[in-house]
């Protein structure tokens, strides 16, 4: 059951924030890291500005 939860979480982007934090710590040490709410607001705003390959 835990595997199913992990899979569903990764499908909807649940690991994205954790990857962002790891990237910031590794590549930009000392820079401020956005909190989870700010990260998602900025990500959704960016997706709206740059729709890319979305179907809708």
KELUMMI-724825 format. One record per residue: residue number from 0; residue in three letters; x, y, z of N, C-alpha, C, CB in turn. Coordinates in steps of 0.1 Angstrom, whole numbers, plus 2048, in hexadecimal, padded with zeros to 3 digits. Glycine has a CB too. Example, Ala and Ser with C-alpha at 12.3 -4.5 7.8 and 13.67 -1.06 7.14 Angstrom:
0 Ala 884 7C7 84E 87B 7D3 84E 884 7DF 84E 871 7D3 85A .
1 Ser 880 7EA 847 889 7F5 847 881 800 84F 88D 7FA 839 .
end
This chain:
0 Unk 808 7F4 800 800 800 800 809 80D 800 7F7 800 80C .
1 Unk 814 80C 807 81D 818 807 822 81B 7F9 828 815 811 .
2 Unk 825 811 7F2 82A 813 7E4 81F 81A 7DB 82D 805 7DD .
3 Unk 813 816 7DD 808 81D 7D5 808 82C 7DA 7FB 816 7D8 .
4 Unk 809 82F 7E6 809 83D 7EB 814 844 7E5 809 83D 7FA .
5 Unk 820 83E 7E5 82C 845 7E0 82A 848 7D1 839 83C 7E2 .
6 Unk 825 83E 7CA 822 840 7BB 819 84B 7B9 81D 833 7B5 .
7 Unk 80D 84B 7C0 803 856 7BE 809 863 7C1 7F7 853 7C6 .
8 Unk 811 864 7CC 817 871 7D0 820 876 7C5 81E 86F 7DD .
9 Unk 828 86D 7BF 832 871 7B5 82A 875 7A8 83C 866 7B2 .
10 Unk 81F 86E 7A5 817 872 799 812 880 79A 80C 868 797 .
11 Unk 80D 884 7A5 808 891 7A7 812 89C 7AB 7FD 891 7B1 .
12 Unk 81F 898 7AB 829 8A2 7AE 82D 8A4 7BC 825 8AF 7A8 .
13 Unk 82A 89A 7C4 82D 89B 7D3 83C 89C 7D6 827 890 7DA .
14 Unk 844 896 7CD 853 896 7D0 859 8A2 7CA 859 88A 7CA .
15 Unk 852 8AA 7C2 859 8B6 7BC 85E 8C0 7C6 84E 8BD 7B3 .
16 Unk 857 8C3 7D0 85C 8CD 7DA 869 8C7 7E1 851 8D0 7E4 .
17 Unk 869 8BB 7E4 875 8B5 7EA 881 8B5 7E1 872 8A6 7EF .
18 Unk 87F 8B3 7D4 889 8B4 7CA 88E 8C2 7C9 885 8AF 7BC .
19 Unk 885 8CC 7C9 888 8DA 7C9 891 8DE 7D5 87C 8E3 7C9 .
20 Unk 88E 8DA 7E1 895 8DD 7ED 8A3 8D6 7EC 88E 8D7 7F9 .
21 Unk 8A4 8CA 7E7 8B1 8C3 7E6 8BA 8CB 7DC 8AF 8B5 7E2 .
22 Unk 8B4 8CF 7D1 8BB 8D6 7C6 8C0 8E3 7CC 8B2 8D9 7BA .
23 Unk 8B7 8EB 7D3 8BC 8F8 7D8 8C7 8F6 7E2 8B0 8FF 7DF .
24 Unk 8C7 8EC 7EB 8D1 8EA 7F4 8DE 8E6 7ED 8CD 8DF 7FE .
25 Unk 8DD 8DE 7E3 8E9 8D9 7DC 8EF 8E4 7D3 8E6 8CD 7D4 .
26 Unk 8E7 8EA 7CB 8EC 8F3 7C0 8EC 902 7C5 8E3 8F2 7B4 .
27 Unk 8E4 906 7CE 8E3 914 7D2 8E4 915 7E1 8D6 91A 7CD .
28 Unk 8EE 910 7E8 8EF 910 7F6 8EF 91F 7FB 8FC 909 7FB .
29 Unk 8E8 921 806 8E8 92E 80B 8DC 937 806 8F5 935 809 .
30 Unk 8D6 933 7FB 8CB 93A 7F5 8BE 936 7FD 8C9 937 7E6 .
31 Unk 8B5 93F 7FE 8A8 93C 805 8A0 931 7FD 8A0 948 808 .
32 Unk 89A 928 805 892 91E 7FF 883 921 801 895 910 804 .
33 Unk 87B 922 7F6 86D 925 7F8 866 91B 800 867 927 7EA .
34 Unk 85C 91F 807 854 915 80F 84B 90E 804 84B 91B 81A .
35 Unk 845 903 809 83D 8FA 800 832 902 7F9 837 8EF 808 .
36 Unk 82B 90A 800 820 912 7FA 825 91B 7EF 818 91A 805 .
37 Unk 830 922 7F2 835 92C 7E8 83A 924 7DC 841 934 7EF .
38 Unk 841 919 7DE 846 911 7D3 83B 90D 7CA 84D 904 7D9 .
39 Unk 830 908 7CF 825 903 7C7 81E 90F 7C0 81B 8FC 7CF .
40 Unk 81C 91A 7C7 816 926 7C0 81E 92B 7B4 814 932 7CA .
41 Unk 82C 92B 7B6 834 930 7AC 834 925 7A0 843 932 7B1 .
42 Unk 834 919 7A4 834 90E 799 827 90F 791 835 900 79F .
43 Unk 81C 911 797 80F 911 790 80E 91E 788 803 911 79A .
44 Unk 813 929 78D 814 936 786 81D 934 779 819 942 78E .
45 Unk 828 92E 77B 831 92C 76F 82A 923 765 83E 925 774 .
46 Unk 823 919 769 81C 910 760 811 917 758 816 904 767 .
47 Unk 80B 921 75F 801 929 758 807 932 74D 7F9 931 762 .
48 Unk 813 938 751 81A 941 748 820 93A 73C 825 949 74F .
49 Unk 824 92D 73E 82B 925 734 824 918 733 83A 924 737 .
50 Unk 819 917 72C 812 90A 72B 819 8FE 725 805 90C 724 .
51 Unk 823 900 71D 82B 8F5 717 822 8EB 710 832 8EF 722 .
52 Unk 824 8DE 714 81E 8D3 70E 811 8CE 714 828 8C8 70D .
53 Unk 80B 8D7 71D 7FF 8D2 723 7F4 8D0 719 7FA 8DD 72D .
54 Unk 7EB 8C7 71C 7E1 8C3 712 7D5 8CD 713 7DB 8B5 715 .
55 Unk 7D3 8D4 71E 7C7 8DD 720 7CB 8EB 723 7BE 8D8 72B .
end
